[in-house]
């Protein structure tokens, strides 16, 4: 095997896999400290994620939003943009899409579903676009603005969903929007489970995003800006426009995650619908090393963890929050490959430390 | 007008504002030490959460609130130390490292809470005592606001002055700021950049941990999962709006806490106003400030960039 392929294998497969294993070992250590049995806990986690009744289908259900969100965050990473706002874009996309989905009636599903999805994507594009425009025009760091936009979107959702005459459904005990039109619901793939057609959309989204990044002009610009902002500018690429478009597309994918979740699972929207998916997506994209194909296994892992965790908590004394320890450890090992290399005694050339945020500030005076 | 003022209880409102601003200011001071030395700290939320939990756990087991406060600070330095190793020595992206610390804090506090505290039936350790400063607490208006507080609030007031002095009046502060603005030049001048950054990041953990103790040991006398509820990010906002200065961060924290206090009072009096918009204030102000309206907030030049020793 040539040296180049060997290095690729190590950085794309060996390091992530070893990181996952090491993450589970750290989790096992935490379980031991609390006085429980790691094998018992992990067996329950596995059963809850795959082998229980409908568990595998539920794991896929949980993985669907992670695919879209992971793709969105990864897309941003490729341009050197750190989109921490996926959670907020998920909300805004879901809000925009659900409004369409419960307002329209008497249209065939083939029209209603794409319409709602497009509006959801537009919502996410707009919300992330705010951060993109601010970065491009004023240099405001997207990490700060997207964190702030997250909280604004939660409060916005809370306001809209709790206010009569806006999105609040009449005669409900807990505040939520009206149910979406039956024609707008994503069809169930396996009868008796909640697995919905969003899975197919997620599977289509991966090659599309890959193609966008690797084979299109805008993808080339995204990678050029992420690789070296000065060189990109010198080559005549409009850095500002690329930043706005990348943030927007990243947000559109997060918004798509939101509206797919609503149309496929919830059928209406509450102000707690995202429940941390968008924050986990940062970890998904990191584990995937910003590669769209890598997002699939990473999303599956996170879906399985999320889904198995509740059964583990039910069966053993171990809190479902354990998966946060596992996820955090996995990301540490992925982000600092030095540790894994040292553990596995890999004597290859150094695996590049993950560096995402821009080293250069956007020139705002020119 | 006078009647309305009396009804609103302005003094009570201001006192509540100062108390609510306590954890925000402390975490913002911590974030400031960290960022002034060139390391971004979005882990403040996780640091406070861990501090709140460990502080409570120790106070609960030892029946000693003061040991709890100390433990909260040590726990904060623990999380900050991991952040320091990852982002300074292992050159991990500082935002990634901070994000990971926040996830880790949710995991650690959640797992140990379920095993050691949730099922406990023994009474909790209570809350830190109110101390009335002799004479000063008798002054009308000023007394009830500033001199009838609990420990963490007094500590915050003192630490604003201390951090300002350290950052802007000592050799250490000069070195810290040099590392945050131009680490290469700092090293050329004989400053050990790694050492300065390590100390500052760890100090930020102690300040954030103390901020965490506010929740479990001063405010509610208990620990609940995710008790900090995003206050670490509001503290980050306060630090930015205050332009990386202690006094500025304190004033920004007061503004944010004040809007919070006003909101909850309006609700009590049954004023129908969408409180969500009042809640948005800190975030909107921060965006406006980082975007450069209201006077530009400029971060330390080298913040966020890992420094590789030459």
Interface residues (C-beta under 8 A of the other chain):
Chain A: X30 X34 X35 X36 X82 X84 X134 X138 X139 X140 X141 X143 X144 X145 X147 X148 X149 X151 X152 X155 X156 X158 X159 X163 X279 X282 X283 X286 X313 X317 X318 X319 X320 X321 X322 X323 X324 X325 X326 X327 X328 X329 X331 X332 X335 X336 X338 X339 X353 X354 X355 X356 X357 X359
Chain B: X40 X42 X86 X90 X91 X92 X93 X94 X95 X96 X97 X99 X100 X101 X103 X104 X106 X107 X108 X109 X110 X111 X112 X113 X114 X115 X116 X225 X230 X233 X236 X237 X240 X274 X276 X277 X279 X280 X282 X283 X284 X286 X287 X290 X291 X292 X299 X304 X305 X306
